[in-house]
Amino acid sequence: MCLSIPAKILSIEGKTARASVGGTIINVGLHMIDDIKEGDYVLVHAGFALQKISDDEAQETLKLIREMENINQEQEKDDT
């Protein structure tokens, strides 16, 4: 199974962008998509932006990821 995560583009230099994923800054390859600008959200997998997504879609996906993280933490507490 593959998982891509939303990242907000902070700056672009050539075909590489610096992006924020939950506050962590990563380098992202922009080789697979065009027409990206600072402030856009993209889905990132294996260091490459796969597609541009809306701000609303990014926020909803990030919310779901946080909820899954909270569920996992609760399960870990129950297992101890």
DSSP file (Angstrom, degrees, kcal/mol; ACC not computed):
  #  RESIDUE AA STRUCTURE BP1 BP2  ACC     N-H-->O    O-->H-N    N-H-->O    O-->H-N    TCO  KAPPA ALPHA  PHI   PSI    X-CA   Y-CA   Z-CA
    1    1 A M              0   0    0      0, 0.0     2,-0.3     0, 0.0     0, 0.0   0.000 360.0 360.0 360.0 138.1    0.0    0.0    0.0
    2    2 A C        -     0   0    0     43,-0.0     2,-0.4     2,-0.0    43,-0.0  -0.807 360.0-162.2-104.3 146.2    1.3    3.5   -0.8
    3    3 A L        -     0   0    0     -2,-0.3     2,-0.4     2,-0.0     0, 0.0  -0.992   3.5-169.8-130.2 126.4    0.6    6.5    1.3
    4    4 A S        -     0   0    0     -2,-0.4    41,-0.2    41,-0.1    39,-0.1  -0.884  10.9-153.7-110.9 149.8    0.9   10.1    0.1
    5    5 A I  E     -A   44   0A   0     39,-2.3    39,-2.8    -2,-0.4     2,-0.2  -0.922  21.1-106.4-124.5 147.1    0.8   13.0    2.5
    6    6 A P  E     -A   43   0A   0      0, 0.0     2,-0.4     0, 0.0    37,-0.2  -0.481  37.9-178.6 -71.0 138.9   -0.3   16.6    2.0
    7    7 A A  E     -A   42   0A   0     35,-2.4    35,-2.4    -2,-0.2     2,-0.5  -0.998  23.0-132.9-137.9 140.5    2.6   19.2    2.0
    8    8 A K  E     -AB  41  20A   0     12,-2.3    12,-2.5    -2,-0.4     2,-0.4  -0.829  25.8-124.6 -95.8 126.6    2.4   22.9    1.7
    9    9 A I  E     + B   0  19A   0     31,-3.1    30,-2.9    -2,-0.5    10,-0.2  -0.551  32.1 173.5 -73.0 123.8    4.9   24.4   -0.8
   10   10 A L  E     -     0   0A   0      8,-3.3     2,-0.3     1,-0.4     9,-0.2   0.811  64.6  -6.7 -98.9 -40.4    7.1   27.0    0.9
   11   11 A S  E     - B   0  18A   0      7,-1.6     7,-2.3    26,-0.1     2,-0.4  -0.988  59.2-145.7-155.3 156.7    9.6   27.8   -1.8
   12   12 A I  E     + B   0  17A   0     -2,-0.3     2,-0.4     5,-0.2     5,-0.2  -0.989  13.5 176.1-131.5 134.2   10.6   26.6   -5.3
   13   13 A E  E >   - B   0  16A   0      3,-3.2     3,-1.5    -2,-0.4     2,-0.3  -0.880  68.2 -53.6-136.2 104.7   14.0   26.4   -6.9
   14   14 A G  T 3  S-     0   0    0     -2,-0.4     0, 0.0     1,-0.2     0, 0.0  -0.527 120.7 -18.5  67.0-124.6   13.9   24.7  -10.3
   15   15 A K  T 3  S+     0   0    0     -2,-0.3    15,-3.3    -3,-0.1     2,-0.4   0.118 124.5  82.8-101.6  19.0   12.3   21.3  -10.0
   16   16 A T  E <   -BC  13  29A   0     -3,-1.5    -3,-3.2    13,-0.2     2,-0.3  -0.975  56.5-171.3-125.2 139.1   12.7   21.1   -6.2
   17   17 A A  E     -BC  12  28A   0     11,-2.8    11,-2.9    -2,-0.4     2,-0.5  -0.915  22.5-133.3-124.2 152.7   10.6   22.7   -3.6
   18   18 A R  E     +BC  11  27A   0     -7,-2.3    -8,-3.3    -2,-0.3    -7,-1.6  -0.921  38.3 179.8 -98.6 131.7   10.9   23.1    0.2
   19   19 A A  E     -BC   9  26A   0      7,-2.8     7,-2.8    -2,-0.5     2,-0.5  -0.934  27.1-125.3-136.6 155.2    7.6   22.0    1.7
   20   20 A S  E     -BC   8  25A   0    -12,-2.5   -12,-2.3    -2,-0.3     2,-0.5  -0.891  18.9-177.2-105.1 127.2    6.1   21.7    5.2
   21   21 A V  E >  S- C   0  24A   0      3,-3.0     3,-1.8    -2,-0.5   -14,-0.1  -0.914  82.4 -32.1-120.6  99.9    4.6   18.5    6.4
   22   22 A G  T 3  S-     0   0    0     -2,-0.5     3,-0.1     1,-0.3    -1,-0.1   0.812 125.4 -47.5  59.9  30.0    3.1   19.0    9.8
   23   23 A G  T 3  S+     0   0    0      1,-0.3     2,-0.5     0, 0.0    -1,-0.3   0.246 114.8 116.6  94.3 -12.7    5.8   21.6   10.6
   24   24 A T  E <   -C   21   0A   0     -3,-1.8    -3,-3.0     1,-0.0     2,-0.5  -0.782  62.0-135.8 -89.5 130.5    8.6   19.4    9.3
   25   25 A I  E     +C   20   0A   0     -2,-0.5     2,-0.3    -5,-0.2    -5,-0.2  -0.746  30.8 172.1 -91.3 128.6   10.4   20.9    6.3
   26   26 A I  E     -C   19   0A   0     -7,-2.8    -7,-2.8    -2,-0.5     2,-0.4  -0.886  34.1-114.5-129.6 160.8   11.2   18.5    3.5
   27   27 A N  E     -C   18   0A   0     -2,-0.3     2,-0.4    -9,-0.2    -9,-0.2  -0.832  33.9-166.8 -94.1 136.4   12.6   18.7    0.0
   28   28 A V  E     -C   17   0A   0    -11,-2.9   -11,-2.8    -2,-0.4     2,-0.3  -0.987  17.5-131.3-130.0 129.8   10.1   17.6   -2.7
   29   29 A G  E     -Cd  16  48A   0     18,-3.1    20,-2.7    -2,-0.4     3,-0.3  -0.628  12.0-166.6 -77.8 135.1   10.7   16.9   -6.4
   30   30 A L    >   +     0   0    0    -15,-3.3     3,-0.7    -2,-0.3   -14,-0.1   0.030  53.6 114.9-107.6  24.6    8.3   18.6   -8.7
   31   31 A H  T 3  S+     0   0    0    -16,-0.3    -1,-0.2     1,-0.2    19,-0.1   0.729  73.8  49.9 -69.4 -23.3    9.3   16.5  -11.8
   32   32 A M  T 3  S+     0   0    0     17,-0.4     2,-0.3    -3,-0.3    -1,-0.2   0.579 110.5  43.6 -96.8 -10.4    5.8   14.9  -12.1
   33   33 A I    <   -     0   0    0     -3,-0.7     2,-0.2    18,-0.1     3,-0.2  -0.954  63.1-153.1-136.8 155.8    3.6   18.0  -12.0
   34   34 A D        +     0   0    0     -2,-0.3    -3,-0.0     1,-0.2    -2,-0.0  -0.663  66.4  41.8-116.2 172.2    3.5   21.4  -13.5
   35   35 A D        +     0   0    0     -2,-0.2     2,-0.4     1,-0.2    -1,-0.2   0.861  69.7 151.6  60.7  43.2    2.0   24.8  -12.5
   36   36 A I        +     0   0    0     -3,-0.2     2,-0.3    -6,-0.1    -1,-0.2  -0.857  18.0 179.8-103.7 139.9    2.9   24.7   -8.8
   37   37 A K    >   -     0   0    0     -2,-0.4     3,-2.1     1,-0.0   -28,-0.2  -0.894  40.3 -71.9-133.7 165.8    3.5   27.9   -6.8
   38   38 A E  T 3  S+     0   0    0     -2,-0.3   -28,-0.2     1,-0.3     3,-0.1  -0.290 118.9  30.0 -56.2 137.4    4.3   28.8   -3.3
   39   39 A G  T 3  S+     0   0    0    -30,-2.9    -1,-0.3     1,-0.4   -29,-0.1   0.179  90.8 124.3  95.6 -16.3    1.4   28.2   -0.9
   40   40 A D    <   -     0   0    0     -3,-2.1   -31,-3.1   -32,-0.1     2,-0.4  -0.386  56.9-131.4 -72.1 154.1    0.0   25.3   -3.0
   41   41 A Y  E     -AE   8  53A   0     12,-0.8    12,-2.4   -33,-0.2     2,-0.3  -0.890  27.2-179.7-103.3 140.5   -0.7   22.0   -1.4
   42   42 A V  E     -AE   7  52A   0    -35,-2.4   -35,-2.4    -2,-0.4     2,-0.5  -0.935  31.5-115.0-132.3 156.9    0.6   18.8   -3.1
   43   43 A L  E     -AE   6  51A   0      8,-2.6     7,-3.5    -2,-0.3     8,-0.8  -0.842  36.0-158.2 -90.4 129.0    0.4   15.1   -2.3
   44   44 A V  E     +AE   5  49A   0    -39,-2.8   -39,-2.3    -2,-0.5     2,-0.4  -0.914  18.2 170.3-115.4 133.4    3.9   13.8   -1.6
   45   45 A H  E >  S- E   0  48A   0      3,-2.4     3,-1.8    -2,-0.4   -41,-0.1  -0.984  73.2  -9.6-139.6 129.8    5.1   10.2   -1.9
   46   46 A A  T 3  S-     0   0    0     -2,-0.4     3,-0.1     1,-0.3   -42,-0.1   0.823 130.0 -53.0  54.4  35.4    8.7    9.0   -1.8
   47   47 A G  T 3  S+     0   0    0      1,-0.2   -18,-3.1   -19,-0.1     2,-0.4   0.513 116.9 104.1  84.5   4.8    9.9   12.6   -2.0
   48   48 A F  E <  S-dE  29  45A   0     -3,-1.8    -3,-2.4   -20,-0.2     2,-0.4  -0.957  71.3-122.6-123.9 140.0    8.0   13.6   -5.1
   49   49 A A  E     - E   0  44A   0    -20,-2.7   -17,-0.4    -2,-0.4    -5,-0.2  -0.658  26.3-177.2 -74.9 126.8    4.8   15.7   -5.5
   50   50 A L  E     -     0   0A   0     -7,-3.5     2,-0.3    -2,-0.4    -1,-0.2   0.802  60.6 -12.9 -96.7 -35.8    2.2   13.5   -7.3
   51   51 A Q  E     - E   0  43A   0     -8,-0.8    -8,-2.6   -18,-0.1    -1,-0.4  -0.985  64.4-106.4-163.0 156.4   -0.6   16.0   -7.6
   52   52 A K  E     - E   0  42A   0     -2,-0.3     2,-0.3   -10,-0.2   -10,-0.3  -0.660  37.7-171.4 -83.5 141.3   -1.9   19.4   -6.5
   53   53 A I  E     - E   0  41A   0    -12,-2.4   -12,-0.8    -2,-0.3     2,-0.0  -0.903  25.8 -98.0-131.1 162.5   -4.8   19.4   -4.1
   54   54 A S     >  -     0   0    0     -2,-0.3     4,-2.4     1,-0.1     5,-0.2  -0.323  31.9-114.2 -74.5 159.9   -7.0   22.1   -2.7
   55   55 A D  H  > S+     0   0    0      1,-0.2     4,-2.6     2,-0.2     5,-0.2   0.908 118.1  52.6 -58.2 -42.9   -6.5   23.7    0.7
   56   56 A D  H  > S+     0   0    0      1,-0.2     4,-2.4     2,-0.2    -1,-0.2   0.918 109.5  47.4 -61.7 -44.7   -9.7   22.1    2.0
   57   57 A E  H  > S+     0   0    0      1,-0.2     4,-2.3     2,-0.2    -1,-0.2   0.902 112.2  50.7 -64.6 -40.3   -8.7   18.6    0.8
   58   58 A A  H  X S+     0   0    0     -4,-2.4     4,-2.6     2,-0.2    -2,-0.2   0.932 111.5  47.2 -61.9 -46.2   -5.3   19.0    2.5
   59   59 A Q  H  X S+     0   0    0     -4,-2.6     4,-2.2     1,-0.2    -2,-0.2   0.897 112.3  49.3 -64.9 -40.5   -6.8   20.1    5.8
   60   60 A E  H  X S+     0   0    0     -4,-2.4     4,-2.2     2,-0.2    -1,-0.2   0.911 112.6  47.9 -65.2 -42.0   -9.3   17.3    5.8
   61   61 A T  H  X S+     0   0    0     -4,-2.3     4,-2.3     2,-0.2    -2,-0.2   0.919 111.5  49.7 -64.9 -43.7   -6.6   14.7    5.0
   62   62 A L  H  X S+     0   0    0     -4,-2.6     4,-2.2     1,-0.2    -1,-0.2   0.880 109.4  52.9 -62.6 -37.5   -4.3   16.1    7.7
   63   63 A K  H  X S+     0   0    0     -4,-2.2     4,-2.2     2,-0.2    -1,-0.2   0.925 109.3  48.5 -62.4 -44.9   -7.2   16.0   10.2
   64   64 A L  H  X S+     0   0    0     -4,-2.2     4,-2.3     1,-0.2    -2,-0.2   0.887 109.8  52.0 -63.6 -39.5   -7.8   12.3    9.4
   65   65 A I  H  X S+     0   0    0     -4,-2.3     4,-2.2     2,-0.2    -1,-0.2   0.915 109.8  49.3 -63.1 -42.8   -4.1   11.5    9.8
   66   66 A R  H  X S+     0   0    0     -4,-2.2     4,-2.4     1,-0.2    -2,-0.2   0.902 110.1  51.5 -62.9 -40.5   -4.1   13.2   13.3
   67   67 A E  H  X S+     0   0    0     -4,-2.2     4,-2.2     2,-0.2    -2,-0.2   0.909 109.8  48.9 -63.3 -41.8   -7.2   11.2   14.2
   68   68 A M  H  X S+     0   0    0     -4,-2.3     4,-2.4     2,-0.2    -1,-0.2   0.894 110.0  52.2 -63.6 -39.3   -5.5    8.0   13.2
   69   69 A E  H  X S+     0   0    0     -4,-2.2     4,-2.2     2,-0.2    -2,-0.2   0.910 109.3  49.5 -62.4 -42.8   -2.4    8.9   15.2
   70   70 A N  H  X S+     0   0    0     -4,-2.4     4,-2.2     2,-0.2    -2,-0.2   0.897 110.1  50.7 -64.0 -40.4   -4.6    9.6   18.3
   71   71 A I  H  X S+     0   0    0     -4,-2.2     4,-2.4     2,-0.2    -2,-0.2   0.924 110.2  49.9 -62.4 -44.6   -6.3    6.2   17.9
   72   72 A N  H  X S+     0   0    0     -4,-2.4     4,-2.2     1,-0.2    -2,-0.2   0.897 110.0  50.6 -61.7 -40.9   -2.9    4.4   17.6
   73   73 A Q  H  X S+     0   0    0     -4,-2.2     4,-1.9     2,-0.2    -1,-0.2   0.897 110.2  49.8 -64.8 -39.8   -1.7    6.2   20.8
   74   74 A E  H  X S+     0   0    0     -4,-2.2     4,-2.1     2,-0.2    -2,-0.2   0.905 110.5  50.2 -64.7 -41.6   -4.8    5.1   22.7
   75   75 A Q  H  X S+     0   0    0     -4,-2.4     4,-1.7     1,-0.2    -2,-0.2   0.889 108.2  52.6 -64.9 -38.6   -4.4    1.5   21.5
   76   76 A E  H  X S+     0   0    0     -4,-2.2     4,-0.7     1,-0.2    -1,-0.2   0.892 108.8  50.4 -63.6 -39.3   -0.7    1.6   22.7
   77   77 A K  H >< S+     0   0    0     -4,-1.9     3,-0.8     1,-0.2    -2,-0.2   0.906 110.1  50.1 -63.1 -41.4   -1.9    2.8   26.1
   78   78 A D  H 3< S+     0   0    0     -4,-2.1    -1,-0.2     1,-0.2    -2,-0.2   0.811 106.1  56.9 -66.9 -30.2   -4.4    0.0   26.3
   79   79 A D  H 3<        0   0    0     -4,-1.7    -1,-0.2     1,-0.2    -2,-0.2   0.659 360.0 360.0 -77.2 -15.3   -1.8   -2.6   25.3
   80   80 A T    <<        0   0    0     -3,-0.8    -1,-0.2    -4,-0.7    -2,-0.2   0.463 360.0 360.0 -97.0 360.0    0.5   -1.6   28.3
